[in-house]
Amino acid sequence: MANGIVVETLTKTYTSALRVAPVRALDGVSLTIAPGEVFGIIGPNGAGKTTLFGCLLGFLKPDSGRVTIDGHAPDDLAVRAMTGYLPERLVLDRWMTGLDFLGYHHALALLPAATRRADCLAALERVGLEPAAGTRTIRSYSRGMLQRVGLAQALLGHPRYLFLDEPASGVDPAGVVLFRRLLGDLKGSGATVLLNSHQLDQVERVCDRVAFVKGGRVEAIETLSAGATLARVVRVRWAGGSEVADGSLAAAATQAGATLMSRNNTEARFSVSDDAASARLMASLVAAGVPVSEVAPEESRLERLFLDAAATGNAGAGNAGAAATSSSATPAGSAPASTYGPPGGAS
């Protein structure tokens, strides 16, 4: 039965001979992620996000607490068979061609050999790579191409759970748009997606909920669909060369229950209480003859959450992220495939 991801009071501490005191990367983290949800994880560097991903994937063993995915441990083979993973730091076998790399992971996932080449070519196309790219060695790939082939690997086998750690890192704008479309497709297919990213605008566009992690703790969880009730500042731009009187702007704001904060020759800033007030403001401005050409929030909801929460400080967690990538984070003797994560199946 699909009952999603349940994290209960997860704690993880790193120790090192170079440190006077241990670093607690996770400190009693608890959360629940529903099946089919796109869940974002944001926070400052060293907050414990990568360590949390490692525990969710079964790569790291927590000191206490537990993680279950559909009622099973994250390293259970049944869970690995339905999991895809794109790590932040890609370390690929550079001598392989793109198709060799995908074929290798296709085989590790125990997917049908009869459809291997067709599946790998389809995976390349899905992430915007031409078939010719699959015949090139990975050492010749650009940073963006590496991210794309890494995502193609994670999508093999149509995983039900997909973990993406900075998926758009190093990708050009066309790639960012492609990744956003793919996330929309995955959401429509019922896949559960966990997204760790510093690109807050992208997170806000695709996620249902977002957890803000700081100092190894979940400081806040935001339901993005609830944003309609939040106050904000919006910027309204009008057609260049148009004469817009202060009185027209102020009157339109008053009628809509908004406040005119400032203006220049091409745009004005208004404070609104919620989505409904923003819609009323636009209608009032148009009715007053203002040739509105663009409306946008001054800063996104997640930017406000990030800046407000991060401003309170992050004492004691500054090295947690570095610890997560040290040798203590990877068990000795791990198979090379663990570098990439399970390709829609256990490796």
PyMOL commands that set and color helices and strands:
alter all, ss='L'
color gray80, all
select helices_A, chain A and resi 49-56+77-80+98-108+113-126+131-134+138-140+143-155+173-189+200-206+224-229+246-256+275-287+301-310+320-324+327-329+336-339
alter helices_A, ss='H'
color red, helices_A
select strands_A, chain A and resi 5-14+23-33+38-42+64-69+83-86+161-165+192-196+209-214+217-223+232-238+259-263+267-272+292-297
alter strands_A, ss='S'
color yellow, strands_A
deselect
rebuild
show_as cartoon
